[in-house]
Amino acid sequence: MMNCKQATRLLSDAQERPLSLKEKMALSVHTTLCSACRHFGKQMGVIRHLSRQFAQGEPTEPPANPPKDEPK
Ligand SMILES: [Zn+2]
């Protein structure tokens, strides 16, 4: 079984890249047995949720040139 260092590393990595099935399985086994890493993973999820909300709250760029009738 992976240790806590490896588990937290994977939890961080999961924010930046999709984990492989093997990594997800190993992480899930670890977090089932380890409440510390389960808690850490939960916090990472909250951070991801908040940053996503922040990203959605960003004002979007207005279209530079709205399509109009082309001059002839
Ligand atoms: Zn752990």
PDB file of the backbone (N, CA, C, O) and the ligand in Angstrom, with CONECT records:
HET     ZN  A 101       1
ATOM      1  N   MET A   1       0.845  -1.205   0.000  1.00  0.00           N
ATOM      2  CA  MET A   1       0.000   0.000   0.000  1.00  0.00           C
ATOM      3  C   MET A   1       0.874   1.246   0.000  1.00  0.00           C
ATOM      4  O   MET A   1       1.963   1.260   0.575  1.00  0.00           O
ATOM      5  N   MET A   2       0.389   2.272  -0.643  1.00  0.00           N
ATOM      6  CA  MET A   2       1.154   3.518  -0.695  1.00  0.00           C
ATOM      7  C   MET A   2       1.176   4.184   0.679  1.00  0.00           C
ATOM      8  O   MET A   2       0.287   3.964   1.502  1.00  0.00           O
ATOM      9  N   ASN A   3       2.194   4.994   0.911  1.00  0.00           N
ATOM     10  CA  ASN A   3       2.239   5.708   2.175  1.00  0.00           C
ATOM     11  C   ASN A   3       1.551   7.078   2.019  1.00  0.00           C
ATOM     12  O   ASN A   3       1.109   7.443   0.929  1.00  0.00           O
ATOM     13  N   CYS A   4       1.474   7.820   3.127  1.00  0.00           N
ATOM     14  CA  CYS A   4       0.734   9.080   3.118  1.00  0.00           C
ATOM     15  C   CYS A   4       1.368  10.102   2.188  1.00  0.00           C
ATOM     16  O   CYS A   4       0.675  10.908   1.567  1.00  0.00           O
ATOM     17  N   LYS A   5       2.688  10.061   2.099  1.00  0.00           N
ATOM     18  CA  LYS A   5       3.383  11.012   1.227  1.00  0.00           C
ATOM     19  C   LYS A   5       2.972  10.788  -0.225  1.00  0.00           C
ATOM     20  O   LYS A   5       2.696  11.733  -0.963  1.00  0.00           O
ATOM     21  N   GLN A   6       2.939   9.518  -0.616  1.00  0.00           N
ATOM     22  CA  GLN A   6       2.546   9.195  -1.986  1.00  0.00           C
ATOM     23  C   GLN A   6       1.085   9.539  -2.230  1.00  0.00           C
ATOM     24  O   GLN A   6       0.710  10.008  -3.305  1.00  0.00           O
ATOM     25  N   ALA A   7       0.272   9.300  -1.216  1.00  0.00           N
ATOM     26  CA  ALA A   7      -1.162   9.559  -1.364  1.00  0.00           C
ATOM     27  C   ALA A   7      -1.445  11.050  -1.531  1.00  0.00           C
ATOM     28  O   ALA A   7      -2.224  11.444  -2.399  1.00  0.00           O
ATOM     29  N   THR A   8      -0.811  11.879  -0.699  1.00  0.00           N
ATOM     30  CA  THR A   8      -1.041  13.325  -0.809  1.00  0.00           C
ATOM     31  C   THR A   8      -0.480  13.863  -2.128  1.00  0.00           C
ATOM     32  O   THR A   8      -1.013  14.804  -2.717  1.00  0.00           O
ATOM     33  N   ARG A   9       0.611  13.236  -2.568  1.00  0.00           N
ATOM     34  CA  ARG A   9       1.202  13.628  -3.845  1.00  0.00           C
ATOM     35  C   ARG A   9       0.202  13.371  -4.982  1.00  0.00           C
ATOM     36  O   ARG A   9       0.020  14.202  -5.871  1.00  0.00           O
ATOM     37  N   LEU A  10      -0.430  12.210  -4.926  1.00  0.00           N
ATOM     38  CA  LEU A  10      -1.416  11.869  -5.956  1.00  0.00           C
ATOM     39  C   LEU A  10      -2.633  12.786  -5.884  1.00  0.00           C
ATOM     40  O   LEU A  10      -3.201  13.165  -6.908  1.00  0.00           O
ATOM     41  N   LEU A  11      -3.024  13.136  -4.659  1.00  0.00           N
ATOM     42  CA  LEU A  11      -4.176  14.031  -4.502  1.00  0.00           C
ATOM     43  C   LEU A  11      -3.868  15.399  -5.118  1.00  0.00           C
ATOM     44  O   LEU A  11      -4.736  16.027  -5.723  1.00  0.00           O
ATOM     45  N   SER A  12      -2.627  15.847  -4.956  1.00  0.00           N
ATOM     46  CA  SER A  12      -2.222  17.112  -5.575  1.00  0.00           C
ATOM     47  C   SER A  12      -2.170  16.970  -7.087  1.00  0.00           C
ATOM     48  O   SER A  12      -2.643  17.833  -7.826  1.00  0.00           O
ATOM     49  N   ASP A  13      -1.583  15.861  -7.533  1.00  0.00           N
ATOM     50  CA  ASP A  13      -1.469  15.626  -8.978  1.00  0.00           C
ATOM     51  C   ASP A  13      -2.842  15.597  -9.643  1.00  0.00           C
ATOM     52  O   ASP A  13      -3.014  16.037 -10.780  1.00  0.00           O
ATOM     53  N   ALA A  14      -3.814  15.064  -8.899  1.00  0.00           N
ATOM     54  CA  ALA A  14      -5.161  14.913  -9.466  1.00  0.00           C
ATOM     55  C   ALA A  14      -5.776  16.257  -9.836  1.00  0.00           C
ATOM     56  O   ALA A  14      -6.706  16.321 -10.640  1.00  0.00           O
ATOM     57  N   GLN A  15      -5.246  17.342  -9.238  1.00  0.00           N
ATOM     58  CA  GLN A  15      -5.760  18.670  -9.576  1.00  0.00           C
ATOM     59  C   GLN A  15      -5.250  19.119 -10.936  1.00  0.00           C
ATOM     60  O   GLN A  15      -5.836  19.990 -11.579  1.00  0.00           O
ATOM     61  N   GLU A  16      -4.154  18.514 -11.362  1.00  0.00           N
ATOM     62  CA  GLU A  16      -3.504  18.984 -12.579  1.00  0.00           C
ATOM     63  C   GLU A  16      -3.590  18.009 -13.740  1.00  0.00           C
ATOM     64  O   GLU A  16      -3.467  18.400 -14.901  1.00  0.00           O
ATOM     65  N   ARG A  17      -3.799  16.746 -13.424  1.00  0.00           N
ATOM     66  CA  ARG A  17      -3.854  15.755 -14.508  1.00  0.00           C
ATOM     67  C   ARG A  17      -4.785  14.631 -14.094  1.00  0.00           C
ATOM     68  O   ARG A  17      -4.940  14.366 -12.901  1.00  0.00           O
ATOM     69  N   PRO A  18      -5.408  13.964 -15.060  1.00  0.00           N
ATOM     70  CA  PRO A  18      -6.241  12.819 -14.705  1.00  0.00           C
ATOM     71  C   PRO A  18      -5.368  11.676 -14.214  1.00  0.00           C
ATOM     72  O   PRO A  18      -4.337  11.374 -14.815  1.00  0.00           O
ATOM     73  N   LEU A  19      -5.777  11.044 -13.129  1.00  0.00           N
ATOM     74  CA  LEU A  19      -5.009   9.922 -12.600  1.00  0.00           C
ATOM     75  C   LEU A  19      -5.337   8.660 -13.393  1.00  0.00           C
ATOM     76  O   LEU A  19      -6.439   8.496 -13.918  1.00  0.00           O
ATOM     77  N   SER A  20      -4.355   7.784 -13.460  1.00  0.00           N
ATOM     78  CA  SER A  20      -4.588   6.505 -14.108  1.00  0.00           C
ATOM     79  C   SER A  20      -5.477   5.652 -13.209  1.00  0.00           C
ATOM     80  O   SER A  20      -5.622   5.926 -12.018  1.00  0.00           O
ATOM     81  N   LEU A  21      -6.061   4.630 -13.789  1.00  0.00           N
ATOM     82  CA  LEU A  21      -6.948   3.752 -13.021  1.00  0.00           C
ATOM     83  C   LEU A  21      -6.206   3.142 -11.842  1.00  0.00           C
ATOM     84  O   LEU A  21      -6.743   3.030 -10.740  1.00  0.00           O
ATOM     85  N   LYS A  22      -4.967   2.750 -12.090  1.00  0.00           N
ATOM     86  CA  LYS A  22      -4.142   2.145 -11.047  1.00  0.00           C
ATOM     87  C   LYS A  22      -3.925   3.132  -9.898  1.00  0.00           C
ATOM     88  O   LYS A  22      -4.005   2.763  -8.727  1.00  0.00           O
ATOM     89  N   GLU A  23      -3.650   4.386 -10.248  1.00  0.00           N
ATOM     90  CA  GLU A  23      -3.427   5.413  -9.234  1.00  0.00           C
ATOM     91  C   GLU A  23      -4.702   5.681  -8.444  1.00  0.00           C
ATOM     92  O   GLU A  23      -4.667   5.814  -7.220  1.00  0.00           O
ATOM     93  N   LYS A  24      -5.821   5.759  -9.147  1.00  0.00           N
ATOM     94  CA  LYS A  24      -7.104   5.991  -8.480  1.00  0.00           C
ATOM     95  C   LYS A  24      -7.432   4.870  -7.511  1.00  0.00           C
ATOM     96  O   LYS A  24      -7.899   5.111  -6.398  1.00  0.00           O
ATOM     97  N   MET A  25      -7.182   3.632  -7.948  1.00  0.00           N
ATOM     98  CA  MET A  25      -7.459   2.474  -7.102  1.00  0.00           C
ATOM     99  C   MET A  25      -6.607   2.527  -5.838  1.00  0.00           C
ATOM    100  O   MET A  25      -7.113   2.348  -4.730  1.00  0.00           O
ATOM    101  N   ALA A  26      -5.313   2.775  -6.013  1.00  0.00           N
ATOM    102  CA  ALA A  26      -4.388   2.808  -4.889  1.00  0.00           C
ATOM    103  C   ALA A  26      -4.761   3.935  -3.928  1.00  0.00           C
ATOM    104  O   ALA A  26      -4.700   3.776  -2.709  1.00  0.00           O
ATOM    105  N   LEU A  27      -5.144   5.065  -4.496  1.00  0.00           N
ATOM    106  CA  LEU A  27      -5.512   6.217  -3.687  1.00  0.00           C
ATOM    107  C   LEU A  27      -6.799   5.933  -2.920  1.00  0.00           C
ATOM    108  O   LEU A  27      -6.923   6.280  -1.745  1.00  0.00           O
ATOM    109  N   SER A  28      -7.732   5.312  -3.581  1.00  0.00           N
ATOM    110  CA  SER A  28      -9.008   5.012  -2.949  1.00  0.00           C
ATOM    111  C   SER A  28      -8.829   4.025  -1.795  1.00  0.00           C
ATOM    112  O   SER A  28      -9.475   4.151  -0.755  1.00  0.00           O
ATOM    113  N   VAL A  29      -7.939   3.037  -1.991  1.00  0.00           N
ATOM    114  CA  VAL A  29      -7.653   2.085  -0.913  1.00  0.00           C
ATOM    115  C   VAL A  29      -7.036   2.822   0.272  1.00  0.00           C
ATOM    116  O   VAL A  29      -7.404   2.585   1.423  1.00  0.00           O
ATOM    117  N   HIS A  30      -6.106   3.706  -0.018  1.00  0.00           N
ATOM    118  CA  HIS A  30      -5.421   4.425   1.050  1.00  0.00           C
ATOM    119  C   HIS A  30      -6.375   5.355   1.808  1.00  0.00           C
ATOM    120  O   HIS A  30      -6.385   5.371   3.039  1.00  0.00           O
ATOM    121  N   THR A  31      -7.162   6.115   1.081  1.00  0.00           N
ATOM    122  CA  THR A  31      -8.048   7.071   1.752  1.00  0.00           C
ATOM    123  C   THR A  31      -9.162   6.367   2.522  1.00  0.00           C
ATOM    124  O   THR A  31      -9.716   6.921   3.471  1.00  0.00           O
ATOM    125  N   THR A  32      -9.487   5.145   2.108  1.00  0.00           N
ATOM    126  CA  THR A  32     -10.481   4.383   2.866  1.00  0.00           C
ATOM    127  C   THR A  32      -9.938   4.035   4.248  1.00  0.00           C
ATOM    128  O   THR A  32     -10.670   4.030   5.238  1.00  0.00           O
ATOM    129  N   LEU A  33      -8.646   3.745   4.292  1.00  0.00           N
ATOM    130  CA  LEU A  33      -8.034   3.303   5.554  1.00  0.00           C
ATOM    131  C   LEU A  33      -7.408   4.446   6.345  1.00  0.00           C
ATOM    132  O   LEU A  33      -7.187   4.316   7.549  1.00  0.00           O
ATOM    133  N   CYS A  34      -7.119   5.568   5.678  1.00  0.00           N
ATOM    134  CA  CYS A  34      -6.371   6.636   6.331  1.00  0.00           C
ATOM    135  C   CYS A  34      -7.224   7.900   6.396  1.00  0.00           C
ATOM    136  O   CYS A  34      -7.475   8.539   5.374  1.00  0.00           O
ATOM    137  N   SER A  35      -7.664   8.256   7.593  1.00  0.00           N
ATOM    138  CA  SER A  35      -8.568   9.403   7.724  1.00  0.00           C
ATOM    139  C   SER A  35      -7.848  10.714   7.436  1.00  0.00           C
ATOM    140  O   SER A  35      -8.464  11.671   6.968  1.00  0.00           O
ATOM    141  N   ALA A  36      -6.545  10.762   7.714  1.00  0.00           N
ATOM    142  CA  ALA A  36      -5.781  11.990   7.463  1.00  0.00           C
ATOM    143  C   ALA A  36      -5.788  12.325   5.976  1.00  0.00           C
ATOM    144  O   ALA A  36      -6.031  13.470   5.592  1.00  0.00           O
ATOM    145  N   CYS A  37      -5.521  11.329   5.146  1.00  0.00           N
ATOM    146  CA  CYS A  37      -5.474  11.568   3.708  1.00  0.00           C
ATOM    147  C   CYS A  37      -6.873  11.754   3.135  1.00  0.00           C
ATOM    148  O   CYS A  37      -7.067  12.475   2.156  1.00  0.00           O
ATOM    149  N   ARG A  38      -7.844  11.092   3.759  1.00  0.00           N
ATOM    150  CA  ARG A  38      -9.226  11.290   3.321  1.00  0.00           C
ATOM    151  C   ARG A  38      -9.604  12.763   3.535  1.00  0.00           C
ATOM    152  O   ARG A  38     -10.231  13.390   2.681  1.00  0.00           O
ATOM    153  N   HIS A  39      -9.210  13.289   4.681  1.00  0.00           N
ATOM    154  CA  HIS A  39      -9.493  14.686   5.013  1.00  0.00           C
ATOM    155  C   HIS A  39      -8.749  15.616   4.054  1.00  0.00           C
ATOM    156  O   HIS A  39      -9.294  16.616   3.588  1.00  0.00           O
ATOM    157  N   PHE A  40      -7.503  15.266   3.774  1.00  0.00           N
ATOM    158  CA  PHE A  40      -6.701  16.069   2.853  1.00  0.00           C
ATOM    159  C   PHE A  40      -7.357  16.100   1.473  1.00  0.00           C
ATOM    160  O   PHE A  40      -7.448  17.150   0.837  1.00  0.00           O
ATOM    161  N   GLY A  41      -7.805  14.944   1.027  1.00  0.00           N
ATOM    162  CA  GLY A  41      -8.451  14.856  -0.282  1.00  0.00           C
ATOM    163  C   GLY A  41      -9.717  15.685  -0.331  1.00  0.00           C
ATOM    164  O   GLY A  41     -10.030  16.304  -1.348  1.00  0.00           O
ATOM    165  N   LYS A  42     -10.443  15.693   0.775  1.00  0.00           N
ATOM    166  CA  LYS A  42     -11.669  16.469   0.854  1.00  0.00           C
ATOM    167  C   LYS A  42     -11.347  17.959   0.716  1.00  0.00           C
ATOM    168  O   LYS A  42     -12.037  18.703   0.020  1.00  0.00           O
ATOM    169  N   GLN A  43     -10.279  18.368   1.400  1.00  0.00           N
ATOM    170  CA  GLN A  43      -9.865  19.773   1.319  1.00  0.00           C
ATOM    171  C   GLN A  43      -9.428  20.142  -0.086  1.00  0.00           C
ATOM    172  O   GLN A  43      -9.726  21.235  -0.567  1.00  0.00           O
ATOM    173  N   MET A  44      -8.724  19.238  -0.741  1.00  0.00           N
ATOM    174  CA  MET A  44      -8.298  19.502  -2.117  1.00  0.00           C
ATOM    175  C   MET A  44      -9.520  19.669  -3.004  1.00  0.00           C
ATOM    176  O   MET A  44      -9.536  20.508  -3.904  1.00  0.00           O
ATOM    177  N   GLY A  45     -10.532  18.872  -2.745  1.00  0.00           N
ATOM    178  CA  GLY A  45     -11.766  18.979  -3.512  1.00  0.00           C
ATOM    179  C   GLY A  45     -12.433  20.326  -3.294  1.00  0.00           C
ATOM    180  O   GLY A  45     -12.969  20.916  -4.232  1.00  0.00           O
ATOM    181  N   VAL A  46     -12.402  20.809  -2.070  1.00  0.00           N
ATOM    182  CA  VAL A  46     -12.999  22.111  -1.758  1.00  0.00           C
ATOM    183  C   VAL A  46     -12.243  23.211  -2.479  1.00  0.00           C
ATOM    184  O   VAL A  46     -12.846  24.116  -3.055  1.00  0.00           O
ATOM    185  N   ILE A  47     -10.913  23.127  -2.444  1.00  0.00           N
ATOM    186  CA  ILE A  47     -10.089  24.125  -3.124  1.00  0.00           C
ATOM    187  C   ILE A  47     -10.394  24.132  -4.619  1.00  0.00           C
ATOM    188  O   ILE A  47     -10.525  25.188  -5.237  1.00  0.00           O
ATOM    189  N   ARG A  48     -10.501  22.944  -5.181  1.00  0.00           N
ATOM    190  CA  ARG A  48     -10.781  22.843  -6.615  1.00  0.00           C
ATOM    191  C   ARG A  48     -12.146  23.455  -6.923  1.00  0.00           C
ATOM    192  O   ARG A  48     -12.325  24.159  -7.917  1.00  0.00           O
ATOM    193  N   HIS A  49     -13.111  23.162  -6.029  1.00  0.00           N
ATOM    194  CA  HIS A  49     -14.461  23.688  -6.221  1.00  0.00           C
ATOM    195  C   HIS A  49     -14.444  25.216  -6.179  1.00  0.00           C
ATOM    196  O   HIS A  49     -15.076  25.876  -7.004  1.00  0.00           O
ATOM    197  N   LEU A  50     -13.713  25.769  -5.209  1.00  0.00           N
ATOM    198  CA  LEU A  50     -13.659  27.220  -5.061  1.00  0.00           C
ATOM    199  C   LEU A  50     -12.961  27.865  -6.248  1.00  0.00           C
ATOM    200  O   LEU A  50     -13.411  28.888  -6.763  1.00  0.00           O
ATOM    201  N   SER A  51     -11.856  27.259  -6.680  1.00  0.00           N
ATOM    202  CA  SER A  51     -11.123  27.859  -7.790  1.00  0.00           C
ATOM    203  C   SER A  51     -11.941  27.786  -9.069  1.00  0.00           C
ATOM    204  O   SER A  51     -11.834  28.656  -9.933  1.00  0.00           O
ATOM    205  N   ARG A  52     -12.758  26.745  -9.189  1.00  0.00           N
ATOM    206  CA  ARG A  52     -13.613  26.643 -10.371  1.00  0.00           C
ATOM    207  C   ARG A  52     -14.669  27.749 -10.340  1.00  0.00           C
ATOM    208  O   ARG A  52     -14.969  28.376 -11.356  1.00  0.00           O
ATOM    209  N   GLN A  53     -15.224  27.969  -9.147  1.00  0.00           N
ATOM    210  CA  GLN A  53     -16.222  29.028  -9.003  1.00  0.00           C
ATOM    211  C   GLN A  53     -15.601  30.377  -9.346  1.00  0.00           C
ATOM    212  O   GLN A  53     -16.213  31.209 -10.016  1.00  0.00           O
ATOM    213  N   PHE A  54     -14.374  30.576  -8.873  1.00  0.00           N
ATOM    214  CA  PHE A  54     -13.662  31.815  -9.141  1.00  0.00           C
ATOM    215  C   PHE A  54     -13.465  31.988 -10.643  1.00  0.00           C
ATOM    216  O   PHE A  54     -13.661  33.074 -11.188  1.00  0.00           O
ATOM    217  N   ALA A  55     -13.071  30.889 -11.308  1.00  0.00           N
ATOM    218  CA  ALA A  55     -12.826  30.944 -12.746  1.00  0.00           C
ATOM    219  C   ALA A  55     -14.113  31.289 -13.492  1.00  0.00           C
ATOM    220  O   ALA A  55     -14.098  32.039 -14.468  1.00  0.00           O
ATOM    221  N   GLN A  56     -15.224  30.730 -13.016  1.00  0.00           N
ATOM    222  CA  GLN A  56     -16.503  31.002 -13.684  1.00  0.00           C
ATOM    223  C   GLN A  56     -16.955  32.438 -13.438  1.00  0.00           C
ATOM    224  O   GLN A  56     -17.676  33.023 -14.246  1.00  0.00           O
ATOM    225  N   GLY A  57     -16.515  33.002 -12.292  1.00  0.00           N
ATOM    226  CA  GLY A  57     -16.903  34.363 -11.963  1.00  0.00           C
ATOM    227  C   GLY A  57     -16.121  35.409 -12.731  1.00  0.00           C
ATOM    228  O   GLY A  57     -16.496  36.581 -12.755  1.00  0.00           O
ATOM    229  N   GLU A  58     -15.027  34.982 -13.362  1.00  0.00           N
ATOM    230  CA  GLU A  58     -14.216  35.910 -14.133  1.00  0.00           C
ATOM    231  C   GLU A  58     -15.029  36.492 -15.278  1.00  0.00           C
ATOM    232  O   GLU A  58     -15.758  35.767 -15.955  1.00  0.00           O
ATOM    233  N   PRO A  59     -14.910  37.784 -15.497  1.00  0.00           N
ATOM    234  CA  PRO A  59     -15.619  38.362 -16.636  1.00  0.00           C
ATOM    235  C   PRO A  59     -15.065  37.807 -17.938  1.00  0.00           C
ATOM    236  O   PRO A  59     -13.852  37.720 -18.128  1.00  0.00           O
ATOM    237  N   THR A  60     -15.956  37.443 -18.813  1.00  0.00           N
ATOM    238  CA  THR A  60     -15.500  36.872 -20.082  1.00  0.00           C
ATOM    239  C   THR A  60     -15.175  38.001 -21.049  1.00  0.00           C
ATOM    240  O   THR A  60     -15.764  39.081 -20.997  1.00  0.00           O
ATOM    241  N   GLU A  61     -14.236  37.725 -21.917  1.00  0.00           N
ATOM    242  CA  GLU A  61     -13.843  38.718 -22.917  1.00  0.00           C
ATOM    243  C   GLU A  61     -15.020  38.971 -23.845  1.00  0.00           C
ATOM    244  O   GLU A  61     -15.623  38.026 -24.355  1.00  0.00           O
ATOM    245  N   PRO A  62     -15.353  40.237 -24.070  1.00  0.00           N
ATOM    246  CA  PRO A  62     -16.411  40.507 -25.054  1.00  0.00           C
ATOM    247  C   PRO A  62     -15.900  40.173 -26.443  1.00  0.00           C
ATOM    248  O   PRO A  62     -14.703  40.292 -26.704  1.00  0.00           O
ATOM    249  N   PRO A  63     -16.777  39.762 -27.329  1.00  0.00           N
ATOM    250  CA  PRO A  63     -16.312  39.456 -28.700  1.00  0.00           C
ATOM    251  C   PRO A  63     -15.707  40.696 -29.333  1.00  0.00           C
ATOM    252  O   PRO A  63     -16.295  41.777 -29.296  1.00  0.00           O
ATOM    253  N   ALA A  64     -14.533  40.530 -29.911  1.00  0.00           N
ATOM    254  CA  ALA A  64     -13.798  41.660 -30.459  1.00  0.00           C
ATOM    255  C   ALA A  64     -14.574  42.332 -31.596  1.00  0.00           C
ATOM    256  O   ALA A  64     -14.754  43.550 -31.617  1.00  0.00           O
ATOM    257  N   ASN A  65     -15.017  41.517 -32.522  1.00  0.00           N
ATOM    258  CA  ASN A  65     -15.752  42.072 -33.664  1.00  0.00           C
ATOM    259  C   ASN A  65     -17.045  41.297 -33.856  1.00  0.00           C
ATOM    260  O   ASN A  65     -17.043  40.227 -34.464  1.00  0.00           O
ATOM    261  N   PRO A  66     -18.152  41.832 -33.341  1.00  0.00           N
ATOM    262  CA  PRO A  66     -19.416  41.130 -33.563  1.00  0.00           C
ATOM    263  C   PRO A  66     -19.732  41.109 -35.050  1.00  0.00           C
ATOM    264  O   PRO A  66     -19.523  42.089 -35.765  1.00  0.00           O
ATOM    265  N   PRO A  67     -20.240  39.966 -35.496  1.00  0.00           N
ATOM    266  CA  PRO A  67     -20.519  39.862 -36.950  1.00  0.00           C
ATOM    267  C   PRO A  67     -21.545  40.896 -37.385  1.00  0.00           C
ATOM    268  O   PRO A  67     -22.623  40.986 -36.796  1.00  0.00           O
ATOM    269  N   LYS A  68     -21.231  41.653 -38.378  1.00  0.00           N
ATOM    270  CA  LYS A  68     -22.133  42.666 -38.934  1.00  0.00           C
ATOM    271  C   LYS A  68     -22.192  42.502 -40.435  1.00  0.00           C
ATOM    272  O   LYS A  68     -21.488  41.678 -41.020  1.00  0.00           O
ATOM    273  N   ASP A  69     -23.039  43.294 -41.041  1.00  0.00           N
ATOM    274  CA  ASP A  69     -23.082  43.280 -42.508  1.00  0.00           C
ATOM    275  C   ASP A  69     -21.751  43.777 -43.046  1.00  0.00           C
ATOM    276  O   ASP A  69     -21.273  44.846 -42.666  1.00  0.00           O
ATOM    277  N   GLU A  70     -21.169  43.000 -43.922  1.00  0.00           N
ATOM    278  CA  GLU A  70     -19.881  43.398 -44.470  1.00  0.00           C
ATOM    279  C   GLU A  70     -20.055  44.559 -45.435  1.00  0.00           C
ATOM    280  O   GLU A  70     -20.949  44.542 -46.281  1.00  0.00           O
ATOM    281  N   PRO A  71     -19.193  45.577 -45.306  1.00  0.00           N
ATOM    282  CA  PRO A  71     -19.268  46.705 -46.252  1.00  0.00           C
ATOM    283  C   PRO A  71     -18.931  46.269 -47.667  1.00  0.00           C
ATOM    284  O   PRO A  71     -18.028  45.459 -47.876  1.00  0.00           O
ATOM    285  N   LYS A  72     -19.666  46.814 -48.648  1.00  0.00           N
ATOM    286  CA  LYS A  72     -19.410  46.392 -50.030  1.00  0.00           C
ATOM    287  C   LYS A  72     -18.624  47.436 -50.820  1.00  0.00           C
ATOM    288  O   LYS A  72     -18.330  47.227 -51.997  1.00  0.00           O
TER     289      LYS A  72
HETATM  290 ZN    ZN A 101      -2.523   8.577   4.579  1.00  0.00          ZN2+
END
